[in-house]
Amino acid sequence: MIDQPNQNFPSASFVVGIGASAGGLQALEAFFSSLLPEPGAAFVVVQHLSPDFRSLMVELLQRRTRLPVYLIENGMAININSVYVLPPGFIVRLQGQQLWLEERQGRQIDYPVDYFFLSLAQERGDRCISILLSGTGHDGTEGLKAISRAGGVALVQSEETTQFGAMPSSPLSSGLVDEILSPEELAQAVCDIIRYSYTQVSLTQNSTNLLPNDQLNQILDILQRQENIDFSLYKPGTLNRRIIHRLLLSKVNTISQYITYTISQKLFYI
């Protein structure tokens, strides 16, 4: 087992899951080069890699970030401000504060991102962020949807900045993607979400009852009218968390400002 700081991972801390495939290395390097020195989260990188070749991902990413970069070992505990990279030939899941490896078998090789994202949604709920970078196929789509429905944040790389756009484009039709950005902008968005979540205590400390009924009903009415989407049957806690994430990404300070902003931009979605 690799020696690393023995810290307790705070329950309020974020875990950021990053999925990538073909063309993902360039996007990963740009992302980690743009992160703040202490972003306040743990990062887990799941990339499609051939089990027949030794991966240099740890060494390559370590050149791009001050954060320590580890190759995942079975049962490894996560810490904030650290990066964990999936070794070739394995899939990984999060359970509690530990990462558990399994050897790939059969068609599991096609869906390592989904496998990790689904565990991330179950374990971290609204304290997780999922990112899909360059790649082919649709791995990560179902996991990203699960994270979004659990109250987490769903981000994808913009097609014009990818070498292969199929993987990040696949979940767009679901309507559950929060932002579509370049790798550099994704890094900034992650830092903004984490920073605002920690500093805007009044917005997050009671997120299940954040919005007064009149504001929530106003938002639902606008969604129904402008987008023909009915969210009235969603759980209030899920709606509150989704709205807060949209507010943070929009960099406004109040729900009223967010409603005004989204109406003016004609972009109202949660």
C-alpha positions in Angstrom: 0.0 0.0 0.0 1.3 3.5 -0.9 2.0 5.7 2.0 -0.2 8.8 2.0 -1.5 11.2 4.7 -3.9 9.4 7.1 -6.7 12.0 7.1 -10.4 11.5 7.8 -12.3 12.5 4.7 -14.9 15.1 5.8 -18.5 14.3 5.1 -19.1 17.7 3.5 -16.2 17.3 1.1 -16.6 16.7 -2.7 -15.4 13.8 -4.7 -14.9 14.6 -8.4 -15.2 11.7 -10.8 -13.6 12.2 -14.2 -14.3 9.8 -17.1 -12.3 9.8 -20.3 -11.5 7.6 -23.3 -9.9 8.3 -26.7 -8.3 11.8 -26.7 -8.8 12.1 -23.0 -5.1 12.6 -22.0 -4.9 16.1 -23.6 -8.2 17.1 -21.9 -7.0 15.7 -18.5 -3.7 17.6 -18.8 -5.5 20.9 -19.6 -8.0 20.3 -16.7 -5.4 19.6 -14.0 -3.2 22.4 -15.2 -6.1 24.8 -14.6 -7.0 23.7 -11.1 -6.3 25.8 -8.1 -3.5 24.5 -5.8 -5.9 23.4 -3.1 -9.4 22.9 -4.7 -10.8 21.1 -1.7 -11.9 17.8 -3.3 -10.7 14.3 -4.1 -10.4 13.5 -7.8 -10.8 10.0 -9.3 -9.8 9.6 -12.9 -11.3 6.6 -14.8 -9.9 6.2 -18.3 -10.3 3.5 -20.9 -6.9 1.9 -21.0 -5.6 -1.4 -22.5 -4.7 -3.9 -19.8 -1.7 -5.0 -21.9 0.3 -1.8 -21.5 1.7 0.0 -18.5 0.0 3.3 -18.0 2.1 6.5 -17.6 -1.0 8.5 -16.6 0.2 9.1 -13.0 3.6 10.5 -14.2 1.9 12.6 -17.0 -0.7 14.2 -14.7 1.8 14.8 -11.9 3.7 17.1 -14.3 0.5 19.2 -14.6 -0.6 19.6 -11.0 0.8 20.3 -7.6 -1.7 17.8 -6.1 -0.3 14.3 -5.3 -1.3 11.8 -7.9 -1.7 8.1 -6.9 -2.3 4.9 -8.8 -5.3 3.3 -7.1 -4.6 0.3 -5.0 -7.3 -1.9 -3.6 -8.8 -0.4 -0.4 -7.0 2.9 -0.8 -8.6 5.7 1.3 -9.3 9.0 -0.4 -8.1 12.4 0.8 -9.0 15.9 -0.2 -6.6 17.7 -2.6 -5.5 14.4 -4.1 -5.8 12.6 -7.5 -6.4 8.9 -7.9 -5.9 7.2 -11.3 -7.4 3.8 -12.3 -4.8 1.2 -13.2 -5.2 -0.7 -16.5 -7.2 -3.9 -16.4 -9.4 -2.9 -13.5 -12.7 -1.2 -12.6 -13.1 0.8 -9.4 -16.0 1.7 -7.0 -16.2 4.0 -4.1 -17.4 2.6 -0.8 -17.4 4.9 2.2 -14.0 6.6 2.0 -12.2 3.8 0.2 -11.6 2.8 -3.4 -12.1 -0.8 -4.3 -10.7 -2.5 -7.4 -12.0 -5.4 -9.4 -10.4 -7.1 -12.4 -12.3 -6.4 -15.6 -14.3 -9.3 -16.9 -16.2 -9.7 -20.2 -18.0 -6.5 -21.3 -17.2 -4.7 -18.1 -14.3 -3.2 -20.0 -16.8 -1.1 -21.9 -18.3 0.7 -18.9 -15.7 1.5 -16.2 -16.9 5.1 -16.0 -20.5 4.1 -15.5 -19.5 1.6 -12.8 -17.6 4.3 -10.8 -20.1 7.1 -11.3 -23.0 4.8 -10.1 -21.0 4.1 -6.9 -20.2 7.8 -6.5 -23.9 8.8 -6.8 -24.8 6.2 -4.1 -22.0 7.1 -1.7 -21.7 10.9 -2.0 -25.1 12.1 -3.3 -25.1 15.9 -3.6 -21.4 16.1 -2.6 -20.1 14.8 -5.9 -19.2 16.2 -9.3 -19.1 14.1 -12.5 -17.1 15.1 -15.6 -17.1 13.4 -19.0 -14.2 14.2 -21.3 -13.2 13.3 -24.8 -14.0 9.7 -25.9 -15.9 7.4 -28.1 -19.0 5.4 -27.2 -21.5 6.2 -24.4 -19.7 5.0 -21.3 -20.5 7.4 -18.4 -23.9 8.4 -19.6 -26.0 6.3 -17.2 -23.6 7.1 -14.3 -23.8 10.8 -15.0 -27.6 10.7 -15.0 -27.5 8.9 -11.6 -25.2 11.5 -10.1 -27.5 14.3 -11.4 -30.6 12.6 -10.0 -28.8 12.2 -6.7 -28.3 15.9 -6.4 -24.7 16.0 -7.7 -23.3 18.1 -10.5 -23.0 16.8 -14.1 -20.4 18.4 -16.4 -19.2 17.5 -19.9 -16.5 18.7 -22.2 -17.6 20.9 -25.1 -17.6 19.1 -28.5 -15.4 21.8 -30.2 -12.6 21.2 -27.7 -12.7 17.3 -27.9 -10.8 15.0 -30.2 -13.7 12.5 -30.0 -17.0 14.0 -28.9 -19.3 11.0 -28.7 -18.8 10.2 -25.1 -19.4 13.7 -23.6 -22.2 14.4 -26.1 -24.2 11.2 -25.3 -25.9 12.4 -22.1 -27.0 15.8 -23.5 -30.4 14.7 -24.6 -31.3 13.7 -21.0 -31.5 17.4 -20.0 -29.5 16.5 -16.8 -26.2 18.1 -17.8 -25.3 21.2 -15.8 -22.6 22.7 -18.0 -20.8 22.1 -21.3 -17.3 23.6 -21.1 -13.7 23.4 -22.2 -11.3 21.5 -19.9 -10.0 24.8 -18.6 -13.5 26.1 -17.9 -14.4 22.8 -16.3 -11.6 23.2 -13.8 -12.8 26.7 -13.0 -16.4 25.5 -12.6 -15.4 22.7 -10.2 -13.4 25.2 -8.1 -16.4 27.6 -8.1 -18.9 25.0 -7.0 -16.7 23.8 -4.2 -15.8 27.3 -3.0 -19.4 28.6 -3.1 -20.7 25.4 -1.4 -18.3 26.0 1.5 -18.7 29.8 1.8 -22.4 30.3 1.0 -23.4 28.4 4.1 -26.9 30.0 4.2 -27.6 28.4 0.8 -26.5 24.9 1.6 -26.9 24.2 5.3 -30.6 23.3 4.9 -30.9 22.5 1.2 -34.0 20.3 1.6 -36.1 23.3 2.5 -34.2 26.1 0.8 -36.8 27.6 -1.4 -40.1 29.1 -0.2 -43.0 27.4 -2.0 -43.8 30.6 -4.0 -40.3 30.7 -5.5 -40.2 27.0 -6.2 -43.7 27.1 -7.8 -42.5 30.0 -9.9 -39.5 28.1 -11.2 -41.7 25.0 -11.9 -44.2 27.2 -13.8 -41.4 28.7 -15.9 -40.0 25.3 -16.7 -43.4 24.1 -17.8 -44.1 27.2 -19.9 -40.7 27.7 -21.6 -39.3 24.2 -21.8 -42.5 22.0 -21.6 -40.9 20.1 -18.7 -42.9 19.0 -15.7 -40.8 18.7 -12.6 -43.7 18.8 -10.1 -43.4 15.2 -9.2 -39.7 15.4 -8.3 -38.7 15.3 -4.6 -38.4 18.9 -3.1 -34.9 18.1 -1.8 -33.7 17.0 -5.3 -35.2 20.2 -6.9 -33.5 22.4 -4.2 -30.1 20.9 -4.8 -30.4 21.1 -8.6 -31.4 24.8 -8.4 -28.5 25.6 -6.0 -26.0 24.0 -8.4 -27.4 26.1 -11.3 -27.2 29.2 -9.1 -23.6 28.5 -8.2 -22.6 27.9 -11.8 -24.3 31.1 -12.8 -22.4 33.0 -10.2 -25.4 34.9 -8.8 -26.1 35.2 -5.1 -29.9 34.7 -4.7 -32.7 32.7 -6.1 -34.5 35.9 -7.2 -31.3 36.9 -9.2 -31.1 33.5 -10.7 -34.7 33.6 -11.9 -34.2 37.0 -13.5 -30.9 35.8 -15.1 -32.4 32.7 -16.6 -35.4 34.4 -18.0 -33.3 37.1 -19.6 -31.0 34.4 -21.1 -33.9 32.2 -22.1 -32.0 29.4 -20.5 -34.0 28.0 -17.6 -33.2 24.5 -16.7 -32.3 22.6 -13.5 
